[in-house]
Amino acid sequence: MLKGKHIVLAVTGSIAAYKIANLASMLKKMDAKITVLMTQNATNFINPITFETLTGNKCLIDTFDRNFQYSVEHVSIAKSADVVLVAPASANVIGKLANGIADDMLTTTVMACRCKKIISPAMNTNMYENPIVQDNIDKLKRFGMEIIEPTSGYLACGDTGAGKLPSEEVLLEYILKEVLYEKDLADKKILISAGPTREAIDPVRYITNHSTGKMGYAIAKHCMRRGAQVTLVTGKTQLPRPMFMNVIDITTAAEMFEAVKENYEDMDIIIKSAAVADYRPANVADNKIKKADGDMSIALERTTDILGFLGENKKEGQFLCGFSMETQNMIENSNKKLIKKNLDMIVANNLKESGAGFGTDTNIVTLITREDCINLPIMTKDDVAKAIIDNILKRM
């Protein structure tokens, strides 16, 4: 996943340094090359041997260490680095970087790097909120460095407040956003709908479907990592809230329609992967659930045709992609939907195929346009997302 990418992890003196060991392990499993830099103070919190074991590379602390193959080490690292993450970043190191002080291996190397630098402050709340520290953080922002805002919580010192290092998963997302893909979608605005909708029958029951939102979320995350400005309209799911995008939470089909209607006009690409409940109670307030011999019945009406609206109102230059889930005659039914809804592409899959459909981490899809029909093998939903976007870009 990250083969050929060089990640520099710069670790400063903080109790949160232990989290970077897990981050290094996560990156190693993705085939990244990892160089760990440590301040001398950081070695009081975690042993350099830990990082050397996890990364397979020497952990660098001393600028004048002669125990490596000759090169100007901080310069050679700086030239090959794809991204630098300073985490945890102490108030001391933030102050040095903000004011051009390079007096150890870590600050010297970071200063020499031309790649993206990401800074994740971690310290006592009072230190973090100190106006001098805040001014130094603002300086780093002005110099083009990205700041990861610390979270709030119970700190090692016993205080509660801002200053907590975010989780390893959050730190990893910042790295992946920067280096995983070329930013070929940097000039694109993309609207994606994902997840199920729910239509209330009464205060207890509702109509929905088995959608988990995994496919739509995978597409949204993939587009974000390729530089797109993503708006995600999502029904209720159990998935972690995606980062670096505008997320609009909805419950009903009517709410999803309104969110899509308000946002679609400025979009370059629209992908409707949401599984909208096809029906809702005709009148929730007045509806009476009829019981007869143990059976229940309720009057229903169709929900809004969101994809139909988008097809009828498609703007010049927009690319509209829908999804089709079928149990029979998949290609024929999907082609009809492609034409009827005025789509540029439809992603079809057969719910009867093992490894496809709702709730799985894989999918088996066919990409259908007016020109061709591409059958994809079973793939992870992340890989399916990449294939969908690659094919859309070829047709724009």
C-alpha positions in Angstrom: 0.0 0.0 0.0 2.8 2.4 0.9 5.6 0.6 -0.9 8.2 3.1 -2.1 7.1 5.8 0.4 9.5 7.2 3.0 7.8 8.3 6.2 9.8 10.2 8.8 8.4 10.0 12.3 9.9 12.7 14.7 9.3 11.8 18.3 9.8 14.4 21.1 9.7 14.2 24.9 6.2 13.3 25.9 4.5 10.4 27.7 2.4 10.0 24.5 5.5 8.8 22.7 4.4 5.2 23.2 1.6 5.7 20.6 4.2 6.2 17.9 5.4 2.7 18.3 2.0 1.4 17.3 1.9 3.9 14.4 5.3 2.7 13.2 4.1 -0.9 13.3 0.9 0.1 11.3 3.1 1.8 8.6 5.5 -1.1 8.4 2.6 -3.5 7.6 1.8 -1.2 4.7 5.3 -1.6 3.3 6.4 2.0 4.0 10.1 2.8 4.7 10.2 4.4 8.1 12.9 6.6 9.7 12.4 7.5 13.3 14.1 10.6 14.8 14.1 11.2 18.5 15.1 14.0 20.8 17.2 13.0 23.7 14.3 13.7 26.0 12.1 11.3 24.1 14.5 8.4 25.0 13.4 8.9 28.6 9.8 7.8 27.6 10.5 5.1 25.1 13.6 3.1 24.1 15.0 3.7 20.6 15.4 -0.1 20.3 11.6 -0.4 20.2 11.5 1.7 17.0 14.5 0.0 15.5 12.9 -3.4 16.0 9.6 -2.3 14.5 11.0 -0.4 11.5 14.2 -2.4 10.8 16.1 1.0 10.5 18.4 2.8 12.9 16.7 5.3 15.2 18.5 8.6 14.9 19.1 10.8 17.9 22.6 12.2 17.8 23.5 14.6 14.9 27.2 13.5 15.2 26.7 9.8 15.5 29.3 8.1 13.3 27.7 4.6 13.6 26.2 4.6 10.1 27.3 4.6 6.5 28.9 7.9 5.6 26.5 10.6 4.4 25.3 13.9 5.7 22.5 12.0 7.4 20.0 14.8 8.1 20.3 16.0 4.5 20.0 12.5 2.9 16.9 11.8 5.0 15.4 15.2 4.1 15.9 14.6 0.4 14.2 11.2 0.4 11.3 11.9 2.8 7.7 12.0 1.4 6.2 13.3 4.6 7.3 14.2 8.1 5.1 13.7 11.2 6.3 15.4 14.4 4.3 13.5 17.1 4.1 14.0 19.9 5.3 17.5 19.4 6.4 19.2 22.7 6.1 22.9 23.4 9.9 23.0 23.3 10.3 21.5 19.8 7.3 23.6 18.4 9.1 26.7 19.7 12.4 25.6 18.0 10.8 24.9 14.6 8.8 28.1 14.7 11.8 30.2 15.3 14.4 28.4 13.1 16.4 26.7 15.9 18.1 23.5 14.8 20.3 22.2 17.6 19.7 18.4 17.4 19.1 15.7 14.9 15.4 16.0 14.9 15.1 19.8 14.4 18.0 19.8 11.9 16.4 17.1 9.7 12.9 18.7 9.9 14.3 22.0 8.9 16.1 20.5 5.9 12.9 18.7 4.6 11.0 20.2 1.7 8.2 17.7 1.9 4.9 18.2 3.8 5.4 18.5 7.6 2.6 17.6 9.9 2.8 18.6 13.6 0.8 17.0 16.3 1.1 18.9 19.6 0.8 17.0 22.9 1.3 18.6 26.3 -0.3 19.8 29.5 -3.4 21.9 28.9 -2.0 25.1 30.5 1.1 24.8 28.3 -0.9 24.2 25.2 -3.1 27.2 25.8 -0.2 29.4 26.7 -0.3 32.4 24.2 3.4 31.9 23.4 2.8 28.3 22.4 -0.3 29.3 20.4 1.7 32.0 18.6 4.4 29.5 17.7 1.7 27.1 16.4 0.3 29.9 14.3 3.8 30.5 12.9 4.1 26.9 11.8 0.7 27.2 10.0 1.9 30.3 8.2 5.1 28.4 7.1 2.9 25.7 5.5 3.0 23.1 8.2 -0.2 21.2 8.9 -1.3 21.1 12.6 -3.3 18.2 14.0 -5.5 19.6 16.8 -5.0 17.7 20.1 -8.0 16.1 21.6 -9.4 16.8 25.0 -9.4 14.3 27.9 -7.7 13.1 31.0 -4.0 13.8 30.8 -1.0 12.0 32.4 -0.5 15.0 34.7 -4.0 14.5 36.2 -5.5 17.5 34.5 -8.4 17.3 32.1 -8.5 19.4 28.9 -6.9 19.9 25.5 -3.4 18.6 24.9 -4.0 14.9 24.3 -2.3 13.2 21.4 -4.9 11.8 19.0 -5.1 8.1 18.4 -2.7 6.3 16.1 -5.6 5.8 13.6 -6.1 9.5 13.3 -2.3 10.1 12.8 -2.2 7.4 10.2 -5.1 9.1 8.3 -3.1 12.3 8.0 -0.1 10.4 6.6 -2.2 8.5 4.1 -4.0 11.6 3.0 -0.7 13.1 2.1 1.2 10.3 0.5 -1.0 7.4 -0.6 -2.1 8.8 -4.0 -1.3 11.5 -6.4 -3.7 14.4 -6.1 -5.3 14.0 -9.5 -8.7 15.0 -8.1 -7.5 18.2 -6.5 -9.7 20.3 -8.8 -12.8 18.2 -8.3 -15.9 18.6 -6.1 -17.5 15.3 -5.5 -20.9 14.5 -3.9 -21.4 11.0 -2.5 -24.5 9.5 -0.8 -24.0 6.5 1.4 -25.7 4.2 3.9 -29.4 3.4 4.5 -32.4 5.6 5.1 -35.0 5.0 7.7 -38.7 5.7 7.4 -40.5 5.8 10.8 -43.7 3.7 11.2 -44.2 4.8 14.8 -41.9 5.9 17.6 -40.5 2.3 17.9 -40.4 0.8 14.4 -39.1 1.9 11.0 -38.6 0.7 7.4 -35.0 0.4 6.2 -32.6 -2.0 4.4 -29.4 -3.9 5.1 -27.0 -1.3 3.8 -24.0 -0.6 6.1 -22.5 2.3 4.1 -19.2 0.5 3.6 -19.0 1.0 -0.2 -20.0 4.6 -0.2 -17.6 5.4 2.6 -14.8 3.6 0.8 -15.5 5.8 -2.3 -15.6 9.0 -0.2 -12.3 8.2 1.5 -10.6 7.3 -1.7 -11.7 10.5 -3.4 -10.5 12.5 -0.4 -7.1 10.8 -0.5 -6.8 11.8 -4.1 -7.3 15.4 -3.3 -11.0 15.9 -4.0 -13.3 18.2 -2.0 -15.8 15.7 -0.9 -19.3 16.1 0.5 -20.7 12.9 2.0 -24.5 12.6 2.7 -24.9 9.6 4.9 -27.6 7.7 6.6 -27.0 6.1 10.0 -24.2 3.6 10.0 -21.8 1.9 12.5 -18.8 3.1 10.6 -16.2 5.6 12.1 -17.0 9.2 11.0 -14.7 9.9 7.9 -12.1 12.7 8.2 -11.2 15.6 5.9 -14.7 16.0 4.2 -18.0 17.7 4.7 -20.3 15.1 6.3 -24.1 15.7 6.2 -26.0 13.3 8.5 -29.6 12.3 7.5 -32.1 9.8 8.5 -35.0 9.7 6.0 -35.1 9.6 2.2 -36.7 13.1 2.2 -33.7 14.4 4.3 -31.3 12.8 1.9 -33.1 14.3 -1.1 -32.9 17.8 0.5 -29.2 17.4 1.3 -28.5 16.3 -2.3 -30.7 19.0 -3.8 -28.9 21.7 -1.8 -25.4 20.6 -2.8 -25.5 19.0 -6.3 -25.3 22.0 -8.5 -21.6 22.9 -8.0 -20.4 19.3 -8.1 -18.2 17.8 -10.8 -19.0 14.2 -9.9 -22.0 12.8 -8.2 -22.1 9.2 -6.9 -25.3 7.8 -5.4 -24.3 4.7 -3.6 -26.9 5.0 -0.8 -29.5 2.3 -0.4 -32.6 4.4 0.0 -35.7 2.8 1.5 -38.1 2.5 -1.4 -41.3 3.0 0.7 -42.4 5.0 3.7 -45.7 5.0 5.6 -48.3 7.1 3.7 -49.0 9.2 6.7 -47.0 8.5 9.9 -49.2 10.7 12.1 -52.5 9.2 11.1 -51.4 5.7 10.1 -52.9 2.8 12.0 -51.2 -0.5 11.9 -53.8 -3.0 11.0 -53.6 -6.4 12.6 -55.4 -9.4 11.3 -54.8 -13.0 12.4 -51.4 -11.9 13.7 -50.4 -10.2 10.5 -49.6 -6.5 10.3 -50.3 -4.2 7.4 -49.7 -0.5 6.8 -50.4 1.9 3.9 -47.2 2.8 2.1 -46.1 5.3 -0.5 -43.0 5.6 -2.7 -40.1 7.7 -1.4 -38.5 10.4 -3.5 -36.5 9.3 -6.6 -33.2 11.0 -5.8 -31.3 9.5 -8.8 -34.2 10.4 -11.1 -34.0 14.0 -9.9 -30.3 14.2 -10.5 -30.6 12.7 -14.0 -33.3 15.2 -14.9 -31.3 18.2 -13.5 -27.8 17.1 -14.5 -25.6 20.2 -15.2 -23.3 20.4 -18.2 -20.0 18.7 -17.5 -21.3 16.8 -14.5 -20.7 13.0 -14.2 -23.5 11.1 -12.6 -22.9 7.6 -11.3 -25.5 5.4 -9.7 -25.6 1.9 -8.2 -27.8 -1.0 -9.1 -28.4 -4.1 -6.8 -30.1 -6.9 -8.6 -31.0 -10.5 -7.9 -31.7 -11.4 -11.5 -31.2 -10.0 -15.0 -28.5 -7.7 -13.6 -27.1 -6.4 -16.8 -30.4 -5.9 -18.5 -32.1 -4.2 -15.6 -29.0 -2.0 -14.9 -28.9 -0.9 -18.5 -32.5 0.1 -18.4 -31.8 2.1 -15.2 -28.8 3.8 -16.8 -30.9 5.1 -19.7 -34.0 5.9 -17.7 -32.2 7.9 -15.0 -29.8 9.7 -17.5 -26.7 8.3 -15.8 -23.1 8.3 -17.2 -22.3 5.1 -15.4 -24.0 2.5 -13.2 -22.2 0.2 -10.8 -24.1 -3.1 -10.8 -23.8 -6.1 -8.5 -25.8 -9.2 -7.9 -26.8 -9.7 -4.3 -26.8 -13.5 -4.8 -23.1 -13.6 -5.4 -20.9 -14.6 -2.5 -18.7 -11.7 -1.4 -20.9 -9.0 -2.9 -23.5 -6.7 -1.6 -24.3 -5.4 1.9 -22.2 -5.8 5.0 -19.1 -7.4 3.4 -15.6 -6.0 3.0 -15.5 -7.2 -0.6 -17.6 -6.6 -3.6 -18.1 -8.0 -7.2 -19.3 -5.3 -9.5 -19.8 -4.5 -13.2 -19.2 -1.0 -14.4 -21.8 -0.2 -17.1 -21.8 2.8 -19.5 -23.5 3.4 -22.8 -20.2 2.4 -24.5 -19.0 -0.7 -22.6 -19.5 -3.1 -19.7 -16.5 -3.9 -17.5 -16.7 -7.0 -15.2 -14.5 -6.7 -12.2 -13.4 -9.7 -10.1 -14.0 -10.0 -6.4 -12.1 -7.1 -4.7 -11.9 -5.2 -1.5 -14.3 -2.3 -1.4 -11.3 0.0 -1.2 -10.0 -1.5 -4.5 -13.5 -1.3 -6.0 -13.6 2.4 -5.1 -10.3 3.0 -6.9 -11.6 1.2 -10.0 -14.8 3.2 -10.1 -13.0 6.5 -9.8 -10.3 5.5 -12.3 -13.0 4.7 -14.8 -14.9 7.9 -14.2 -11.8 10.0 -14.8 -11.2 8.2 -18.1 -14.7 9.3 -19.3 -14.6 12.9 -18.2 
